[in-house]
Amino acid sequence: MPEGDTVFHTAASLRTALVGKTLTRCDIRVPRYATVDLTGHTVDEVLSRGKHLFIRVGPASIHSHLKMDGSWKVTRARADHRVRIILEAADVRVLGIDLGVLEILDRESDVDVVAHLGPDLLGDNWDPRTAAANLTADPERPVAEALLDQRVMAGVGNVYANELCFVTGYLPDAPVKAVADPLRLVQRARDMLWLNRTRWNRCTTGDTRRGRELWVYGRARQPCRRCGTPIETDNSGERVRFWCPSCQR
């Protein structure tokens, strides 16, 4: 599931593959932008903002959001029906697959689409005090819901929301006013994403062995890694929740 760390890592990979190179092919498979051709322009920058990614090419900016299933791949594989854009430069081929959002923006104003975001957990504008203030702005709001709000801070997705609730000892539906130290919580979020920003296999437990990377997410009915109590889950809402009924109160 793509979250801020995945997008950050993806941007780094695309930066290595494309920056400084001139596009020899630009095939956009979204009707609204199908006639846009950036062939002949040089890729100048690739940057991430929370879960958003921008590829700046000549006068344009290719803006994408991975949503639930999207990805960018540097690959020689053939493009199938899931591919929304193909970029080629020299011997490099990049595919944008199942992108939840793909649009071509004016480079001069591309970041206007992310102006609503809170501090970027992996960005230069990271400000923990602003993030903590945003988090506590609605004291009755469930903690997990607030963590997922990109206007609070940008980059947390459902995996991290569940894991953060576990490591700080709060139930996902506990109200924000129950959080004793909001600043510590947002700093913990920053630490989690920062430590995972250069790897594809996300780990929050400190144990990178397969099947041992996460505390609670995706572990329904399995024993808690701390106390052995079976992990509980609830998928009745918009996002699935996982928690330990003993460790989280």
C-alpha positions in Angstrom: 0.0 0.0 0.0 1.7 3.2 -1.2 2.3 5.8 1.6 4.7 8.7 2.0 7.8 6.6 2.2 6.9 4.6 -0.9 6.4 7.8 -2.9 9.6 9.3 -1.6 11.5 6.2 -2.6 9.8 6.1 -6.0 10.8 9.7 -6.6 14.4 8.9 -5.8 14.3 6.0 -8.3 12.8 8.1 -11.0 15.2 10.9 -10.3 18.2 8.6 -10.9 16.6 7.2 -14.1 15.3 10.4 -15.7 16.8 13.7 -14.5 19.1 15.3 -17.0 17.8 13.2 -19.9 15.8 14.2 -22.9 12.5 12.4 -23.5 12.4 10.4 -26.7 8.9 9.2 -26.0 5.9 10.5 -24.1 2.7 8.4 -24.4 0.0 9.5 -22.0 -3.0 7.1 -21.9 -5.5 9.4 -20.2 -8.0 10.9 -22.6 -7.8 14.4 -21.3 -4.0 14.5 -21.8 -3.7 12.1 -24.7 -2.5 14.9 -27.1 0.2 16.1 -24.8 3.6 15.2 -26.0 6.7 16.2 -24.0 9.2 14.5 -26.4 12.3 16.6 -26.9 12.1 18.2 -23.4 14.5 17.5 -20.6 13.5 16.1 -17.3 14.7 18.6 -14.7 13.3 17.5 -11.4 11.4 14.7 -9.7 10.0 15.5 -6.3 7.5 14.1 -3.8 5.1 15.9 -1.5 3.4 13.6 0.9 1.7 11.0 -1.3 2.0 13.2 -4.4 4.8 12.9 -7.1 5.9 15.5 -9.6 8.1 15.0 -12.7 9.0 18.4 -14.1 9.7 18.3 -17.8 10.3 21.5 -19.8 7.3 23.8 -19.2 5.2 21.0 -17.7 4.8 19.0 -14.6 3.5 15.4 -14.6 1.6 15.1 -11.4 0.5 11.7 -10.0 -1.0 10.2 -6.9 -0.6 6.4 -6.5 -3.8 6.0 -4.5 -4.2 2.3 -3.4 -2.6 0.3 -6.3 -0.5 2.7 -8.4 3.2 2.5 -9.1 6.0 3.9 -11.3 8.4 1.3 -12.7 11.7 1.7 -14.4 11.4 -1.4 -16.6 11.7 -2.8 -20.2 8.5 -4.8 -19.7 5.7 -4.3 -22.3 2.9 -1.9 -21.4 -0.4 -3.5 -20.7 -3.9 -2.1 -20.1 -3.0 -0.8 -16.6 -0.3 1.6 -17.9 -1.4 5.2 -17.9 1.9 6.8 -19.2 5.1 5.7 -20.9 8.2 7.9 -20.7 11.4 6.9 -22.5 14.8 8.6 -22.5 17.9 7.1 -24.1 17.9 3.5 -22.8 15.5 4.2 -20.0 11.8 3.2 -20.0 9.4 4.3 -17.2 5.8 3.1 -16.8 3.1 4.7 -14.7 0.8 1.9 -13.7 -2.7 2.1 -12.3 -2.1 5.7 -11.2 -5.0 7.0 -9.1 -4.3 10.5 -10.4 -2.4 11.5 -13.5 -2.5 15.1 -14.9 -0.2 17.5 -16.7 0.2 20.8 -14.9 1.9 24.1 -15.6 5.3 23.8 -14.0 5.2 27.3 -12.6 2.1 26.5 -10.4 2.2 22.7 -10.0 2.5 22.7 -6.2 -0.8 24.6 -5.9 -2.5 21.2 -5.9 -0.8 20.3 -2.7 -1.1 23.6 -0.9 -3.7 22.1 1.4 -1.3 19.5 2.8 0.1 19.7 6.3 3.8 19.5 7.0 5.4 16.8 4.8 6.9 14.1 7.0 9.8 13.6 4.6 10.0 17.1 3.3 12.1 20.1 4.0 9.1 21.8 5.5 8.6 19.3 8.2 7.4 21.1 11.3 6.5 18.8 14.2 4.8 21.6 16.3 2.6 22.6 13.4 1.7 18.9 12.8 0.9 18.5 16.5 -1.3 21.6 16.5 -3.1 20.3 13.5 -3.6 16.9 15.1 -5.2 18.3 18.2 -7.4 20.9 16.4 -10.4 18.6 16.8 -10.1 16.9 20.2 -13.0 14.5 19.7 -11.7 13.1 16.4 -10.5 9.4 16.4 -6.7 9.2 16.5 -6.4 7.0 13.4 -8.8 9.2 11.4 -6.7 12.3 12.3 -3.5 10.6 11.4 -4.9 9.8 8.0 -5.9 13.4 7.3 -3.2 14.7 5.0 -4.1 18.3 6.1 -2.7 17.3 9.5 0.6 16.0 8.2 1.4 14.6 4.8 2.5 11.0 4.2 0.7 8.7 6.7 -1.5 6.0 5.2 -3.5 3.2 6.8 -0.5 1.0 7.6 1.3 3.7 9.5 -1.9 4.9 11.2 -2.5 1.4 12.7 1.2 1.0 13.6 1.4 4.4 15.3 -1.7 3.7 17.4 -0.1 0.5 18.6 3.4 1.8 19.4 1.9 4.8 21.3 -0.7 2.6 23.1 -4.0 4.1 21.8 -6.9 2.4 20.3 -7.5 3.6 16.7 -10.9 5.0 17.6 -9.7 6.7 20.8 -10.3 10.5 20.7 -7.3 12.8 20.0 -7.8 14.4 23.4 -6.7 11.1 25.0 -3.2 11.5 23.5 -1.0 12.7 26.3 1.9 13.9 24.1 0.8 14.9 20.6 4.3 16.2 19.7 5.8 12.8 20.5 3.2 11.1 18.3 3.9 13.1 15.3 7.7 12.8 15.8 7.2 9.0 16.0 5.4 9.2 12.7 8.3 11.1 11.2 10.8 8.5 12.6 8.8 5.6 11.1 8.6 7.1 7.6 12.2 8.4 7.7 13.6 5.0 8.5 11.7 3.4 5.7 12.2 6.0 3.0 15.0 4.1 1.2 13.5 0.6 1.2 10.4 -1.0 -0.4 9.7 -3.5 2.4 8.3 -1.4 5.2 9.3 -2.2 8.8 8.1 -0.7 12.0 9.2 -3.4 14.5 12.9 -3.2 13.8 12.9 -6.8 12.6 13.2 -6.9 8.8 12.8 -10.7 8.5 9.9 -11.7 6.3 6.6 -11.8 8.3 8.0 -9.9 11.3 8.1 -6.4 10.0 4.8 -5.0 11.4 3.3 -4.9 14.9 -0.5 -5.2 14.1 -1.3 -4.3 10.5 -2.6 -7.3 8.5 -2.2 -9.6 11.6 -5.8 -10.2 12.5 -6.2 -13.1 15.1 -2.4 -13.5 15.3 -0.7 -13.1 18.7 0.5 -9.7 19.7 4.3 -9.5 19.4 4.4 -8.0 22.9 1.8 -9.7 25.0 0.5 -12.6 23.0 -3.1 -11.5 22.9 -4.8 -12.1 19.5 -4.9 -9.0 17.3 -8.4 -7.7 16.7 -9.6 -6.1 13.5 -12.6 -4.1 12.2 -13.3 -3.5 8.5 -16.7 -2.0 8.9 -15.5 1.5 8.2 -13.8 3.2 5.4 -10.4 1.9 6.5 -9.6 -1.5 8.1 -8.3 -1.3 11.7 -6.0 -3.6 13.6 -5.2 -3.4 17.3 -4.1 -5.3 20.4 -6.9 -5.1 23.0 -4.4 -5.5 25.8 -1.6 -3.2 24.8 -3.9 -0.4 23.5 -6.3 1.4 25.7 
